[in-house]
């Protein structure tokens, strides 16, 4: 009884930030990218199917809170330890309890380790076997990058979720929640916080909910009520409650490396404003200015280099001046070096040295050419130095001769850019290289040409067929890989993104999206049950919570299918939600090809996207693609019939009723703009792949039944040609059976974005 009363008193007297800690996902504010509707973590919590997790993020972002929510919702036994205070004995006690719970009650145990990065390697190793055999499910929380601070075996067995600082709107919701809550906050008290005071608290809290609540608590608790009994928190009180912005920065931590990385990348991107900002962040947090100067000296050689050879001199002079002057006036020299580098032309051609080193490591050592050897010792006996041409004895102090070893003649390491000073020497370097190469290879050109012709002449018979077949297979694979990479790259998928693949097919886009969203989620729409089943079989080897959500239906069906699936997932958990699943990114391949009403399709996509969401599609445009008549020649058909074939086939692509073939990329742009997308860009790309003419392809062109009940190529031709003429054309195409031809495919790559509210 006394223990319970003591706990209640401690809870009442706890700081506001502790009292206001959310107890359920519905109370949790922020981190929508990992706990929003349809996200992997939310689904796992609702289904009580957690695997080991690591929450990584800045203070006050909700790491411990999420662990507490899991403790409130899970049916597993929950143990909490803090790595700052705990040792190996505490780990052993937790393992013993977990083993007893599993043996006696068949109950899982979740072990939450706060500040898990504070465990040393031995302590982390002590957890590993029990995480691996399932005795415990580990949930770690850390402000440091787990990929550096947590041992790799633990990281590899855990899902890492990165939490982000709360936005100003989210911090406002946190503050209002505390002011209005009658039990845990100040809802029973008469408190008035001026708008400018609240804005100051939110601004200086810098995304940290705990800092905001601590400042609000200090402001309310230390301000006496006025004559009207109201505690009035004005701007002056707010400024006294939180006087200096908290900047998360640790000289040995992840934020240190992230910030210096942002600084260097801003210099490289020639953005002086961003570079000054990131440098100011580092100086404000107490970074050593000499560290920043050292990085700028490296940058002057690595990223400016020969484009402006004076950059290294300027930065070195600024570093020397800083040593003379010191702070605070030395900031002028830091700024000067920063601005010079940010505005200088850029060239990374100095990496040529790394290419040369790689060549030395990987290739056999080439002997120094005789004419380049030292002539001071062995000229007479061994002929060292004989034949060397002294450049200063020639016009422009240059002469063409061999300088590389014989096995590396013609190898290029240094590639001058077209930036700054380097542009001036680019042509000169190229011309001299050509002269060097011509001098070395003049006598060998005939031999090389002869060898190439000889090899080409012997590519006949079965060997030639094999080569063409290999080329066909690899060429198509390269085309699809290039298409996949372009769509996914343009989609700008982040690790926490919720992605929808609108046309699963073979999973070309699905599996790549899944690899890029380890803390997000992928939903995929399959056109038919056969395709959906194939995708499910491919996903079977993945753990249950890491599998894509596979739906079966058309684009028009997708809103209903997605809502129904989300309702099913929410109902299976311990909480229900009225929120809709909205995706950060939608990708697809040939989604619109057979769609009659493309505007309606674009509007469906817009309705499925979250505010500011992106769509990236690859759509094959038949109207701009290969024509079959181009595989034949007028000599085979006769000029008159060939021209009639051309006219008949072109008519197929100009028939307005043929919605699957007569559309163009501009129709996609119009459709997405009509659907409300603010940014719509389309780029056309033409690919030439090697296509083998096989029986299935011929049957598709000249058979009696086309795909999905559509007319075949032959049936469309009969609208302008007689049956006898079509049969003659079919006979010529049958003669191409087994041959491989160059096939032109035109793909429209569309990228669009919804506006933010």
Secondary structure, 3 states (H helix, E strand, C coil): CHHHHHHHHHHHHCCHHHHCCCCCCCCCCCCHHHHCCCCHHHHHHHHCCCCCEEEECCCCCCHHHHHHHHHHHCCCEEEEEECCCCCHHHHHHHHHHHHHHHHHHCCCEEEEEECHHHCCHHHHHHHHHHHHCCCCEEEEEECCCHHHHCCHHHHHCCEEEECCCCCHHHHHHHHHHHHHCCCCCCCCCCEEECHHHHHHHHHHHCCCHHHHHHHHHHHHHCCCCCCCCCEEECHHHHHHHCCCCCCCCCCCCHHHHHHHHHHHHHHHCCCHHHHHHHHHHHHHCCCCHHHHHHHHHHHHHHHHHHHHCCHHHHHHHHHHHHHHHCCCCCHHHHHHHHHHHHHCCCCCHHHHHHHHHHHHHHCCCCCCCHHHCCHHHHHHHHCCCCCCCCHHHCHHHCCCCCCCCHHHCCCCCCCCCCCHHHHHHHHHHHHHHHHHHHHHHCCCHHHHHHHHHHHHHCCCHHHHHHHHHHHHHHHHHHHHHHHHHHHHHHHCCCCCCEEEECCCCCCCCHHHHHHCCCCCEEEEEECCHHHHHHHHHHHCCCCHHHCCEEEECCCCCHHHHHHHHHHHHHHHCCCCCCCCCCEEEEEEECCCCCCCCHHHHHHHHHHHEEEEEEEEEEEECHHHCCCHHHHCCHHHHCHHHHHHHHHHHHHHCCCCCCCCCCCCHHHHHHHHHHCCEEEEEEEEEEEEEEEECCHHHHHHHHCCCCHHHCCCHHHHHCCCCCHHHHHHHHHHHHCCCCCEEEEEEEEEEEEEEECCC
